[in-house]
Each structure stands twice: as structure tokens, then as C-alpha cells.
């Protein structure tokens, strides 16, 4: 059975461009197009597509309003198509909060590689068509975590050990991060370094959004930025982020550099987590969250080799159980948890008080 896609955009050029990207694939059919949010809602009801691509900014009913209307009636996967602007990014993040599953950068930007966008879009359409229902799972019942000694008998964990948290995520990550970082207290005792796969232009708005909702300070990483407790550093899109311990001191700094061509993702979870493991050794606490593919496996292997500890998101609460699954199957995850138990676990592992809201 072919995958039926509804393409929504107010620009006839963009409708043709996105349709052309999809119709070159044997297993994908563009079953219809829509020029605005009202038409998108109507055609979704008529055509029952497997996936919808939705422009963020349209006259009349916006993409955001259309997502809200469609998700109230259906669980069809919606992939947002966002311009590389601050306003476009913020609206896209709101659409993800409402139930859209992911987004791509609008392919009419001079900063966007069209072939990369096409490959990314086709991959996401296939993943979400297979996945079917896409609404984020409801929060799990608030249950107490089992003692570490019961959860992981072979490993003795010392709560005062961990000095840095490394988080890797991709598809579904903006929402996942919004359900982890804002729940950590201001007195969280370790710096946090995050790699979130996303196009250029989106990581700074993501950091700003998380900073507004978190007790921790959240910012996009800059070269030479020192790591400090209570500070979250988001790796900027298009650059590899590593951390480096300054010789002869306790200071650890961010280093940004261009990719050497060996990484599929820029930034890469593998590159970041491996460098954290080199800098912090057994004091590394890593987290692998929702995302496609297997970025993170090589880096987490180094974390484990250095004696660090790894938390992984479970399948039920992952938008795409790819990266966490690959890490778990490689035997690199010490504890698998639903998303809403990641923040409590981070507090437990760092001997920090956690207040459930």
C-alpha cells in the first residue's frame, strides 16, 4: 500500500516543490494539496492521508491553528515545514507541543540544501506512516523509582559522583527536552550538554524557549564557553560540539568546530558524548532520548568504557524509538525509563531533591 501524503502550503511553488520531492518515491503518493488551514482540515477529513506536511505560516487559518483543529479529531502524523526565522521556529515548537510529530526547514531558503531536505522529508514520511497514531502518550502515573540497588544490581552508583550530564536526542526531542529540563531544580549540581538534531537557525530559539520555562540557565553553545553547574548548553546546528578540560585546572570549556566529514549528523551525539566521557570519565551521566537512527551508540560506548552511567528513554514514550533502542540493544543503557521519569532519575543520581509538580 502506498503512503498517502497531503501537502499544505499557501505557495503554489512550494506545493509543487514538496510534491516533487515525495512523488519521486515509489511508495509515496501525494493524494492532495491544500492552500490554507481551512482547506487542510477539510481535505484531511475527505482524504484521510497517512501523513500531512503543514506550512507554518499561512493566511487565514494558520498552520498552528490547523494542527490544533486536526489533532482534536485525528492522530494523523503532521510534519511542519518551517521558515528559518525566529518567528517560524517559535511557531514550529508550539505546533510540536500541540501534537505535530516533527518538522523540516522550508526548502526555499538559500541556507538550505534542497537534496538534504528531500532526503530528510522522505525518511520522516516513511517513519511516521509506519508508526501510525502519533499523539504524544499521556504522562505515566506518578510512581516512585525503585532504589538503584534494585534496578541495577551489578552496578554500585555513588550519587555524588556525577559531574556532567550529556543528553542526545533527535526526532521528538524538542518536546522531550521540555519535559525534562524544566523539571530540574535550580540547584542541580552538574552542567548539562545537549545535542538535538535540527536544521541551522533552530537551536538558538530552542535554547531561548527552554530558558524561559526552566529554573536552569539554558543557552546555545559558544566556543570557549565554560561548563558550570545549573547551566544547560545546546549544541548549535551545523557545528560539532566537544568539551575540553583546560590543562592544569578544573575548568571544562566548550569547543565548536566544523565537521570533518565523518559524521552523519552535525552536531553529533557520538562526538559530544565521547568528548564528555574523555573530560569527565566515570563522572559522566548520559541520557539518550527519542530519535531516528543510531547516533549516540559510539559515544555511549566510550561513556561506558570510562565507567559512566546511561539512562535511556523507553519505547512507549518515544516519538521514534530509534536512538534509544540502538543504545539499549548494544547493551549500553543502565536504566530504561519513561520520559517523565528522566528528570527524577537525574536528581536521584546526583543526590538532588526533586519536587513533583
Secondary structure, DSSP 8 states (H G I E B T S, - for coil): --EEEEEE-S-HHHHHHHHHHHHTSTTEEEEEEESSHHHHHHHHHHH--SEEEEES--SSS-HHHHHHHHHTT---EEEEEE-SSHHHHHHHHHHHHHT--EEEE-TTSTTS-HHHHHHHHHHHHHHHHHH---S------------HHHH-TT----TT---EEEEEE-TTHHHHHHTTGGGS-TT--SEEEEEE---TTSHHHHHHHHHHH-SSEEEE--TT-B--TTEEEE--TTSEEEEEE-TTSS-EEEEEE---S--SSSS-HHHHHHHHHHHHGGGEEEEE-SBSS-TTHHHHHHHHHTT-EEEEE-TTT-SSBSHHHHHHHTT--SEEE-GGGHHHHHHHHTT------
